Amino acid sequence: MGGKISAIIPDSIADELGIEPGDTLLAINDQPVNDLIDLNYFEDEEYLELTVEKTDGEVWVCEVDKFADEVLGFEFAANVFDGIRHCANHCLFCFVDQLHPDPRASLLLKDDDYRMSFLEGNFITCTNLTEDDYLRIGELRLSPLYVSVHTVDPLLRQFLLGQKKPAEILLTLQKLIAMGCRIHTQIVLCPGINDGCYLSETLDSLANLGLAKNKINSGLGGVLSVAVVPVGLTRFQQNAQLRLLTRAEAGALIDDIEARQKQYLSQLGSRFVFAADELYLKAGRPFPAAAAYEDFPQIENGVGMAAQFIERWQAVRQSVPQTPAQDKIAVITGKNGQPVLADMIQEIKDISHSDLTIVEVANTFFGDTVTATGLLTGSCLIKAVEKNVYQRLLIPSNMLKFDEDIFLDDISVDQVAEKLGATVQIVAPNPADLLKAIYHI
């Protein structure tokens, strides 16, 4: 099948060979190329034969002599070329199953592909791993991987994943670890289902597989971290067994996790288990300091984002101009983002007297139980923001499709701008870029 080339790095080997966007890389040294892992594996060799199919169907075989660390210069639209392996589970809490009745087709993709776990940090259940997969993971040292554990009790995991047979995970983790694989894990916590004694058993079991900090450079495998993330529910979910954590439950869970962190710090040299930011928001607790998240192993999972944002704000706050920013500006955020942004925006206003307003937008598309800023849609903004009041709206880039300025409801940024009579400015979600956007720096 090969990989369709989306771009060529100028002056690269591929550029010099005359390979162009739209061509397909079929093989390297007569070995099929099915994903970026194959490409990266072969690319280190100094002599290569590339088999490339041109857009007109002609097949080229190109000989390449190169330095070992020299890249070929291909870019691809996708990281896997033979199709992402879809999830065959029917998880009780699957967010995809809770989407709007008429969602964008791409949102229905349920990825459970170990290659995407290695390449992009996506979480997998490991229920579809074959012996060939294990061999490839071991041979190519594909590590770290990111694994959704949820519970180590096979029968409960069977229930949570919607499997037809017990869904063990400890033997799978042990097998991967024996190959030298390092693993980040997550537990999506469903109150009344996989909490309590089940959570204690799961954390104890994962800690027993934990890799001590003093062995990180040893080449050994092991579990590196556990994230505890509260279940997310939209207004479309129909399962009466699912509910959100209460404020008291979130506080008790944080207390348990922080007590365990002290234990694991002594045992493993790492806090090992980390609570999602949403738990602190739910409990009304202050976020831990950034140092408490160590090297932020699960930040893409919503663990430590707030602490990192606050830390980064402290690093740039001295650069706030003392003159007002141009325009009347609304900084758009969701319920979770508002308390993180509040102190920063207030301090900017105090220093510069800029006309800044945080607009906290409710999620009318997925329901008010969905509080993450990145899940807001164009229709949410149109309903929440007053028309013709602000000259500029600053929105975080994680609200949009990764390759297009479109929200999750397929409304475009331009449509929102037209509806609200304001310029919509897309900003990377960090203090430095937000400050630059406010002042057009």
N, C-alpha and C positions, 0 to 999 in steps of 0.2 A: 504493500500500500504506500508506504513512504510518507514524508511530510511535505505539505504544500508550503513553499517559501513565501513569506509575506513581505520581507524586506532584506536588502543586502547592505552590509556595512560598507560605506565608501572606502576604496583603496584596500579592501581586504582581499584575501586569496580568492574568495568566491567572486568578487567584483572583477579581479584580473582575469579570471577564467571565462568571463562573459555570462555567468549564471545570473538569472534575473528573477524578480518577484513574479510569482505565478508558476515558476518551474517547480518540479517535485524531486526532492532528494529521496531516491529509492533505496540505495545501499551504500555501505562503506566496506571496502575489501570483501565484496561479495556477500556481506552480512546485511540482512534487512534492517532498516532503521525504523523502529516503531514509536520512538519517543525521544525526548531530550536526554534521557539516561543513556540510551544507545549512542547518541551523538557525542555526549560528553566523554563516554568511555573510549570511543575510538579516536576522538579529537586529539588526545595526548600523544598519539603515535606520530613519528616523524615522516613516514612514508604512507600515503593513502591512495586508494583508487576509489573515486567517487562515481557512482552511477546516478545520473540525473536525467529525468524526463523533461524535455522542453515543452512549452505550451502548445507547440504544433505536433506533439507526439514523438518527435525525434528523440532518441536516447543517446546521451553522451557518456563516455567513460573517460574521466579526467584523472590524470596522474598528478599527485601533489607531493613535493618535498618541502618540509616545513620544520620549524623549531618545535620542540615538544610542547612548549607553553603557548604557541601561536594559535589563535582561534581561526576558524574557517571563514566566519563572517555571515553565517546564515541567521535569520530571525524567522520565527514561525508564529502563526496566529494562535496555535494551541500547543501545549506541552506534550500531549500524547497524540499520536498520528493515527492509531488504529481504533480510535473510539474510547471514550472514558467508560470504565467498568461501572455499571449502574448498581445501586443498592437493591438487594433482593429482600431486605427486611421490611417489616411493617411496624415500625416503632410506635409505641403507644403515644409518644409525645412529638412525633415527627412534625417539624415546622412546615415542611412542604405540604403536608396533608391539611394544614390549617390555613392555607392561602385563600385569597379571594376566589370565588367560584370561576372567574374568567381571567386567570393570570397569564402573564407573558410566558410563552412556551419554554424559554430558557430557564425560568424559575422552577420548572417541574423536574429538572434534572437532579436526581439523587446520586451523588458521587460516592462510591465506596471502593476507590481504586488506590492500592498501595503506592502506586507511582506518583499520584497526586499528593499523597501524604508526604512522601519524601521530597517532592519538588516544591510544593506550595504550603505544606503544613496542614493539609486537610485531615480531619479526623476520620478514621475508618473503624469498622467493627471487627474486622479480620474473619468474618464468617464465610467469606468467599475465597480465602487463600488456598491455592492448590500447592501440591508438592513442587511443581515447577516454579511457582512464585517464591516459595521458601528457598529453593536453590539459587534463584537469581538474587534475592535479597542478601543471602549469605555470600555469594560469589562477588557481587559488586559492592558489598558493604554499604547497603542502602540504609543510612542512619543519620539523624534520628527519624523515627516514625511517630505518628500521632494516633493514639488508639482511644476509642470510646469504650470505656469499661462499664460504667454505670453501676454495676455490682459484680462481685465475684461468685455469687450464688448462682449456679447454672440454671436452676428452675426459675428463679426470679428474673434472671437475664433473658431466658427464653420468653417469658411473659412480656418484658419490656421491649424486646426486639420483635415480637410477633413471630417468633420462630416455631417450627413444628416439633423440635426436639430440644433437649437441654443445650443451652448455649454457653459452654465452658469458655473461660478466658485465661485462667491462670496457666494451664498447660501451653496455650498458644504463646503467652508472654515469655514463659520459661524457654520455649523453643527458639524464639527470636533472640532472647538474651544470650543463649548458648552460642548463637552465631556472631555475637559481638554487637548486636543491635541495641541502641539506646532509644528509650521510649518515653514520650510525654503522654500522659493519660488525662482523661476527663471523666467526671461523673456529672451527668445531668440529673439534678436532684428533684424528685417528685415527692412532695410531702405526703407522708402516710404510706408510701410504697417502698422506696429504697433508702429511707433515712433510718434513724435509730440504730438498732443492732446490726442491720444490714450495712449501713454506712461504716460503722465501727469495724466490722469484719473486712470490708473492702479496703479501708485505709490501712489497717494492720497488715493485710496480705500484700498490698502494693509496697508498703514500707519494707517488708521482708525481701522484696525484690529490688529495693532502692540501691542505686550506685552511690557509694560514699564519695564525697568531694575529693578526698585525697587519692582516689583511684581513677579520676576523670581521664588522666593521661596514660592510663595503663592499657588501653585497648579493650578493656572488659565492657560487656554490655550490662544493661540494667535500666530500671525505671528511674527517670530523672526528676519527674514532677507530676503532681496531681492537681488538677483544677476542679473545684466544686462550683458548679454553675446552676443557678435555679432554673427550673423549667420555664419556658416561654410559651404563653398561650395567647392566641388571637381570638377575636369575637366569632370566628367561624368554627372553632373546635367544639365538638359535640360530646366528648367523652366525660361522663359524670365522675369518673374516678380521678380525674386530674383537677388540681386546684393550685393556686399560688401560695407561696409561703406567707404566713402572717408576720407582722413586725416582730413579735416575741420569738417566733420560730427562727427568723433570720438572725436575731441577736444571740440566741442560744447556739445556733450553728457556728457563728463567728467565734464565740467563746470556746467552743470545742476545738475548732481549727487552730486558734491561736495557742491553746494549751498544747495541742499536738505539735505545733511548730517548735516550741521549746524542747519537747522531747526529741523530735527528729533532728534538730540542730545539734544536739549532743550526740545522737546516734549516728547520723549520716554527714554532719557538717553542713547541712542544708535544711531550710525550713520545709522543703519537700512538698507540702500541701498548701494551696493558696485559694482564698475565697475570691469569687468574682466581685468586681466593683458593685454590681447590682445588689449584692447582699448587704454591703455597707449602706447603700442608699435606702434599701428597704428597712433596715434596722435603725436608720437615723444616726449612724455612727460615723465618726471622722475616718477618713482613709488613712491607712498606715503610711509611714514615710516611704519614699521611693526605695531606700536601701532594704526595706523589709521584703521587697520582691526580688532581691538578689539580681540576677541578670535578665529579669522580665521574661522567663521562659514561655509564658502563655499569654503574652500581651494581646495577640491577635484573637484570643478567646475572651477578651473583655476582662482580663485579670491584670490590674496595675495600670491601666490606661490613665485613670484619673491622677494617680500619684506621679506618673511620668509627666503628664501635662503640667501639673503644679510645679514639679522640679524644673521643667524647661522654662516655665514662666519666670521663676526666680532668676534664671540665667540671663534673661533678656529684658527684664523690667526696667533696668537702668537706661535702656535705649529709647524709652517713650519720649517723643518730642513734647516740648512744653507749649506748643501752639496747637490750636484745634485742628482736627482732621476736616477735610473738605466733605461737604454733603451731610445730610441727615441719614444715619446708617442704622440698619437693623441687623443684629447678629442673630441668625436663626439657629435654634437648638431644640432638642427634645427634652422631655422631663428629666432624663438621666444627666444630660449635659448642663442643665441650668446651674446646679450648685457648684459644678466644677468651673464654669466660666464666670460666675458672679463676682468673685473677688478681683479677678483680672480686669474685667470690664469697668468695675467701679474705680479701681486704681487708675486706669487710663483716663477716665472722666475727671478724676480729682486732679491729675497732673496737667492734662491738656485742655480741659473744659470742652471736650469734643461732644457732639450730639450723638451719643451712642445709646441704643436700647437693645437689651436682650429680649427677643421674642421667643417665648417657650411655646412650641407648637404641639398640640395634642394629636395623637394618631387616630384620625377618624376613619382611615382606610382599613387598618388591621384591628382597631379597637384600642381603647385607652389603657388596656393592660399591657400593651406593647409600648415600651418607654425609651427604647434605644433611638438615638438621633439618626443613625444610619438607615433606619427603617421608615422614616418619614417619606411621604410621597408629594408629588406636585399638587394633588388635590388637597392634601392636608395644609400646605402652605397657602393655597388660594383661599381656603376657608378661614385661616387663622390670622393672616396679615391684612391690615387695613389697606385699601387701595389708595394710591396716590398720596400716601403719607410719607413714605421713605424714598429717598433718591437712590439708595443702594441697599441691596440685600446681600449679606455675606452668608453663603451656605457651605458646609463642609463637603469635600469631594466624595466622601463615602456614602452620600445620599444617592449618588448617580451610578449608572451602569459603567463598568470599568473602562469601556472603550467608546462611550457615547454619552452625550449630555442629556440623558433621559432618566427620569425617576422610575421607581418600581411599578407605578401605574401607567407607564408609557407616555406620560405628559412630559414635554420637553422643557428645558430651561427657558427657551425663548417664549414658549406659551405662558409660563408663569410670569415672566417679565412683562409680557403684554397685558395679562390680566390684572397685574398689580401696579402697573405704571411705574416700574422701577427697574434699574439695572440690576441683574443678578450676577454676582461675582462668586466664582467657585474658588474655594480656599482649601489647601491641605490642612487637616485637623491638628495643627500644632501652634503654639503661641507665637513663634517667630513669623510664620507665614500669615497668621491672622493679623499681627501687628503691621506687617508690610502691606497687607490688603487695606487695612483701615487708612493708612497714610499714603497709599500709592507709592511705596518705596520700591 
